[in-house]
Amino acid sequence: MLDVYHEFETGLSGFSEGRAQRFTIPLSDMRLHIIIAACFWCGFVDSRKIRGISSSYKRFYRERKSFMCIDGSKIIPFEQVNDDYCDCEDGSDEPGTSACPRGRFYCTNLGFRPHYIPSSRVNDGICDCCDASDEYNSHAHCQNTCWNLGQRERAYVEGQMRTLDEGLQLKQQLIEEGVLLWREKQAQLRELQQVAEDLQIKLEDHRRKKHEADRLKEQTLKALQAGDSGVRRQNSTVTSIFKLLDSNKDGSITVDEVQAKVSLVHDEERVLSEDEAVALLGGGHQMDLTEFQHTLWDILIKGDSVKIKDTQGAPGSIVGEDPHLKAVDRAAEWEATNLKKAEEDYETVNMEISDLRKKLAIDYGTDWEFLFLNSQCYKLKVYEYTYTLCPFNQVTQKSTAGTEVSLGRWGMWAGTPKNQYSQMVYENGEPCWQGGSRSTTVTLTCGTETALRSVKEPSKCQYIMDFQTPVACQPVLKQRGIHSEL
């Protein structure tokens, strides 16, 4: 048989392109008639299977008299392809053996994903290709597991696509909610600005009223005060002064009461003697309102010798006794209270405006899809720590002992140029004991729920988080998918 096959191969060399020829080959007493159709439209004949190459590279391995290394560096006889000796520097002459250190072996893996492995792993006794093609000449008993792997991957991909479909639907809802919420925030800002304008008008009015009340109070006080020029009270009465001097309210002024409330104009610190007090009382030790009106009152009105001591605000003083002064004092206090409340209201509204402006200045995505995350917080417990992510605000770490540490405050979006909203950076957290401050990088992944999925600390005080949310779902993923070669 071998001799016949050899003759058969030898006979092929005499074929001409595009023609069918009849050969008669003697074998013992038999005559073998073979009709061979030789079609050479592609210009070559594959006489052996070239292992370890993909379909896209087969054009380089058409059997002919010579083979050119793919990098173009060398031409060798075609018989030296896959002869277990490395001739080409790029290893392209040995795709199916482990001869070349830079060689690659292509696993077809029908039913799963094709991939390359280093040629050094060919026939090394370890199954690297799921179709077992890399161990064609070793003692390893590899089974073809590509179909099972492909089924599992297809099931996983289908699950991912279902998640993506649902996530994109939820994302659309959140986009619609985000647009409405954005409009509400804008309307809220306009309302607050209008409230602030109204409060500013009221504030100016309260300031004016407060100023007028203070001025009236000051004028009234000046009118009621004795001052250095004596007792010149335009709005006071004899009765109010008498009551001021009558400390025990018994209807008469005594020597002790005069000594306590009256002083010399030019020596206010010296207490009047008993004789001086008796003299002011008209020579007696006490006097009633009628006597006061015709004696001591006239002396006080002149203001050239004695005056009422400066006891403003003290119990029994003019401020405490004069009804007119009490009224203007209450009015001044009322206006002061109103002004303080107006200032507090104005400050509160301006703080709300400032806070809302800061929130609206944040980039919430092209369609405001991330706006719903604002003012929300998400927790995850990892061993003895509870991590809290408050999007667009801060990240914290709290131990079981109750100690809370800042892992960073909102910094910026830091995704790829194609999807800048795929990653968040929180920076300037609490100082780390090795120097620098703590920071956190949050990667957003597609999911049907919004939740914090994982937290890691790959390097000291540098944290990474996986945050899953429907708004991270991208239609481009659905188009790209995960392909299996079946």
LINNORSUL-V282477 format. One record per residue. N is the residue number from 0. RES is the residue in one letter. PHI is phi in whole degrees, 0 to 359 (999 if undefined). D_FIRST is the distance of its C-alpha to the first C-alpha in Angstrom with 2 decimals. Layout:
N;RES;PHI;D_FIRST
N;RES;PHI;D_FIRST
This chain:
0;M;999;0.00
1;L;296;3.78
2;D;298;5.39
3;V;295;5.04
4;Y;297;6.06
5;H;295;8.42
6;E;297;9.75
7;F;299;10.18
8;E;293;12.17
9;T;295;13.92
10;G;296;14.93
11;L;297;16.52
12;S;294;19.02
13;G;267;20.62
14;F;291;21.43
15;S;253;25.08
16;E;292;26.73
17;G;74;27.76
18;R;236;26.16
19;A;259;23.58
20;Q;235;21.62
21;R;252;19.66
22;F;239;16.75
23;T;244;15.58
24;I;243;12.30
25;P;287;12.27
26;L;217;9.54
27;S;56;11.69
28;D;263;14.74
29;M;259;13.57
30;R;247;14.35
31;L;258;12.61
32;H;258;15.37
33;I;237;14.91
34;I;255;18.10
35;I;243;18.09
36;A;264;21.40
37;A;252;21.85
38;C;251;25.07
39;F;244;26.21
40;W;294;29.72
41;C;269;29.46
42;G;85;28.34
43;F;202;25.30
44;V;227;21.80
45;D;276;21.15
46;S;255;17.75
47;R;212;18.87
48;K;272;21.59
49;I;270;24.81
50;R;281;26.61
51;G;80;30.38
52;I;239;31.53
53;S;271;33.64
54;S;298;33.21
55;S;288;36.13
56;Y;255;34.37
57;K;297;30.97
58;R;297;32.36
59;F;279;32.47
60;Y;242;28.75
61;R;288;27.21
62;E;292;24.30
63;R;212;25.46
64;K;291;25.89
65;S;224;28.76
66;F;230;30.30
67;M;260;34.05
68;C;306;35.59
69;I;301;37.36
70;D;282;40.71
71;G;75;40.06
72;S;277;40.69
73;K;200;37.51
74;I;240;34.40
75;I;229;31.21
76;P;298;27.63
77;F;295;25.71
78;E;297;23.18
79;Q;272;26.19
80;V;283;26.61
81;N;56;26.22
82;D;261;25.29
83;D;70;28.08
84;Y;224;30.46
85;C;274;33.43
86;D;256;33.93
87;C;267;36.15
88;E;296;39.63
89;D;276;39.42
90;G;76;36.19
91;S;289;34.46
92;D;278;31.32
93;E;232;30.67
94;P;290;31.33
95;G;252;28.79
96;T;231;29.70
97;S;258;33.00
98;A;290;33.09
99;C;263;35.87
100;P;293;39.34
101;R;260;40.21
102;G;285;36.97
103;R;230;36.83
104;F;249;34.21
105;Y;265;34.41
106;C;270;34.35
107;T;291;33.55
108;N;50;35.16
109;L;302;34.63
110;G;99;37.75
111;F;225;39.89
112;R;267;40.96
113;P;289;38.45
114;H;197;39.55
115;Y;261;38.73
116;I;230;38.73
117;P;299;38.95
118;S;300;35.61
119;S;297;37.01
120;R;270;36.56
121;V;288;32.77
122;N;55;31.19
123;D;261;34.66
124;G;87;34.52
125;I;241;36.90
126;C;280;36.04
127;D;259;37.55
128;C;271;35.73
129;C;292;36.44
130;D;269;32.84
131;A;67;31.62
132;S;291;29.54
133;D;280;31.22
134;E;243;29.93
135;Y;286;26.17
136;N;221;25.66
137;S;222;28.74
138;H;281;30.14
139;A;290;32.25
140;H;256;31.75
141;C;268;32.84
142;Q;253;33.44
143;N;280;33.61
144;T;251;37.37
145;C;298;37.62
146;W;297;38.60
147;N;296;41.44
148;L;298;42.65
149;G;296;42.58
150;Q;298;44.59
151;R;296;47.17
152;E;291;47.49
153;R;296;47.79
154;A;296;50.50
155;Y;295;52.24
156;V;296;52.07
157;E;298;53.44
158;G;297;56.24
159;Q;296;56.96
160;M;291;57.10
161;R;296;59.48
162;T;298;61.60
163;L;296;61.58
164;D;301;62.61
165;E;294;65.43
166;G;298;66.40
167;L;293;66.68
168;Q;295;68.89
169;L;296;71.10
170;K;299;71.19
171;Q;298;72.49
172;Q;298;75.23
173;L;293;76.13
174;I;296;76.24
175;E;298;78.69
176;E;295;80.71
177;G;296;80.61
178;V;297;82.02
179;L;296;84.81
180;L;296;85.50
181;W;297;85.65
182;R;295;88.16
183;E;297;90.18
184;K;295;90.28
185;Q;296;91.41
186;A;295;94.11
187;Q;297;95.12
188;L;296;95.50
189;R;297;97.70
190;E;296;99.82
191;L;296;100.24
192;Q;296;101.22
193;Q;292;103.84
194;V;299;105.10
195;A;297;105.36
196;E;297;107.40
197;D;296;109.73
198;L;294;110.07
199;Q;295;110.88
200;I;296;113.73
201;K;296;114.98
202;L;297;114.62
203;E;297;116.80
204;D;294;119.32
205;H;293;119.42
206;R;295;119.87
207;R;296;122.78
208;K;295;124.35
209;K;297;123.87
210;H;297;125.53
211;E;295;128.44
212;A;296;128.87
213;D;294;128.84
214;R;295;131.34
215;L;295;133.64
216;K;296;133.40
217;E;296;134.23
218;Q;297;137.20
219;T;294;138.43
220;L;297;138.07
221;K;298;140.00
222;A;290;142.65
223;L;266;142.91
224;Q;289;142.61
225;A;286;145.71
226;G;64;144.16
227;D;287;146.15
228;S;267;148.59
229;G;96;149.71
230;V;267;149.30
231;R;234;148.94
232;R;254;147.17
233;Q;287;147.23
234;N;259;145.26
235;S;266;146.67
236;T;230;149.75
237;V;301;152.56
238;T;296;151.24
239;S;296;147.73
240;I;290;149.19
241;F;300;151.59
242;K;295;148.73
243;L;296;146.78
244;L;283;149.66
245;D;278;150.34
246;S;296;147.56
247;N;270;148.64
248;K;56;149.33
249;D;262;152.78
250;G;88;154.47
251;S;213;156.16
252;I;256;155.37
253;T;252;156.47
254;V;301;157.03
255;D;298;153.73
256;E;291;151.81
257;V;295;153.42
258;Q;297;152.55
259;A;281;148.93
260;K;247;148.38
261;V;245;150.83
262;S;221;150.84
263;L;290;152.73
264;V;297;151.28
265;H;264;151.44
266;D;210;150.57
267;E;294;148.03
268;E;285;146.97
269;R;279;150.49
270;V;280;151.46
271;L;299;154.80
272;S;285;157.63
273;E;298;159.40
274;D;297;162.43
275;E;294;160.25
276;A;293;158.61
277;V;298;162.01
278;A;297;163.26
279;L;294;160.35
280;L;273;161.16
281;G;78;164.69
282;G;95;166.28
283;G;253;164.93
284;H;263;162.06
285;Q;197;160.29
286;M;208;160.41
287;D;265;159.12
288;L;298;157.45
289;T;296;160.76
290;E;297;162.13
291;F;301;158.75
292;Q;297;158.85
293;H;257;162.25
294;T;231;161.76
295;L;299;158.43
296;W;301;156.55
297;D;296;158.74
298;I;295;158.18
299;L;294;154.39
300;I;297;154.46
301;K;297;156.26
302;G;71;153.59
303;D;261;155.68
304;S;234;156.27
305;V;231;153.90
306;K;207;150.59
307;I;287;148.20
308;K;298;145.72
309;D;285;142.14
310;T;238;140.57
311;Q;301;138.04
312;G;88;135.58
313;A;281;137.49
314;P;304;138.71
315;G;86;141.93
316;S;281;141.32
317;I;300;141.84
318;V;299;138.11
319;G;280;138.22
320;E;251;141.47
321;D;287;141.69
322;P;294;140.23
323;H;295;139.50
324;L;292;137.55
325;K;299;135.69
326;A;295;134.63
327;V;291;133.38
328;D;293;131.65
329;R;296;129.82
330;A;296;128.90
331;A;294;127.51
332;E;295;125.47
333;W;298;124.14
334;E;293;123.06
335;A;295;121.47
336;T;294;119.48
337;N;297;118.43
338;L;295;117.41
339;K;298;115.34
340;K;295;113.53
341;A;296;112.91
342;E;295;111.52
343;E;296;109.22
344;D;298;107.99
345;Y;295;107.43
346;E;294;105.54
347;T;298;103.38
348;V;296;102.43
349;N;294;101.63
350;M;293;99.39
351;E;296;97.57
352;I;297;97.20
353;S;297;95.87
354;D;296;93.39
355;L;293;92.21
356;R;297;91.84
357;K;297;89.67
358;K;294;87.45
359;L;288;87.20
360;A;281;86.35
361;I;284;83.08
362;D;278;79.82
363;Y;258;78.66
364;G;100;75.72
365;T;296;75.54
366;D;242;76.64
367;W;58;78.69
368;E;291;76.01
369;F;266;76.74
370;L;297;80.49
371;F;294;80.40
372;L;285;79.35
373;N;296;82.69
374;S;71;85.13
375;Q;252;82.30
376;C;225;81.08
377;Y;229;77.94
378;K;245;77.66
379;L;209;74.91
380;K;265;75.46
381;V;233;73.17
382;Y;57;74.11
383;E;269;77.80
384;Y;243;78.14
385;T;246;78.73
386;Y;260;77.63
387;T;234;79.37
388;L;251;78.19
389;C;248;80.84
390;P;308;79.15
391;F;67;81.14
392;N;228;83.50
393;Q;200;82.32
394;V;234;80.00
395;T;229;81.48
396;Q;231;80.47
397;K;237;82.68
398;S;277;82.44
399;T;295;83.42
400;A;284;86.59
401;G;100;87.57
402;T;282;87.17
403;E;250;85.89
404;V;235;84.31
405;S;280;83.62
406;L;259;80.03
407;G;135;80.89
408;R;247;82.61
409;W;310;81.11
410;G;246;79.99
411;M;190;77.60
412;W;281;74.34
413;A;219;71.51
414;G;282;68.34
415;T;282;65.75
416;P;302;66.68
417;K;283;64.72
418;N;213;66.47
419;Q;292;69.59
420;Y;268;70.63
421;S;267;67.78
422;Q;209;69.66
423;M;246;73.27
424;V;235;75.00
425;Y;244;78.04
426;E;229;79.76
427;N;59;82.91
428;G;283;82.88
429;E;295;84.86
430;P;301;84.58
431;C;266;81.91
432;W;296;83.05
433;Q;269;80.76
434;G;106;82.26
435;G;80;81.54
436;S;239;81.66
437;R;289;79.35
438;S;213;77.17
439;T;223;74.72
440;T;250;71.84
441;V;249;71.12
442;T;261;67.81
443;L;265;68.03
444;T;236;65.09
445;C;286;64.61
446;G;194;65.65
447;T;273;67.59
448;E;235;70.33
449;T;257;72.45
450;A;201;72.31
451;L;275;71.94
452;R;261;68.55
453;S;204;68.22
454;V;222;70.15
455;K;224;68.87
456;E;233;70.44
457;P;296;67.67
458;S;222;70.27
459;K;304;73.89
460;C;66;76.12
461;Q;244;73.43
462;Y;250;72.40
463;I;231;69.74
464;M;232;69.92
465;D;251;67.64
466;F;242;69.80
467;Q;259;68.32
468;T;199;69.96
469;P;300;69.13
470;V;290;70.64
471;A;273;67.83
472;C;289;65.26
473;Q;239;63.93
474;P;303;62.38
475;V;299;59.96
476;L;295;58.22
477;K;295;57.58
478;Q;288;55.98
479;R;286;53.84
480;G;60;52.77
481;I;232;49.72
482;H;263;46.37
483;S;242;43.21
484;E;273;39.79
485;L;259;38.50
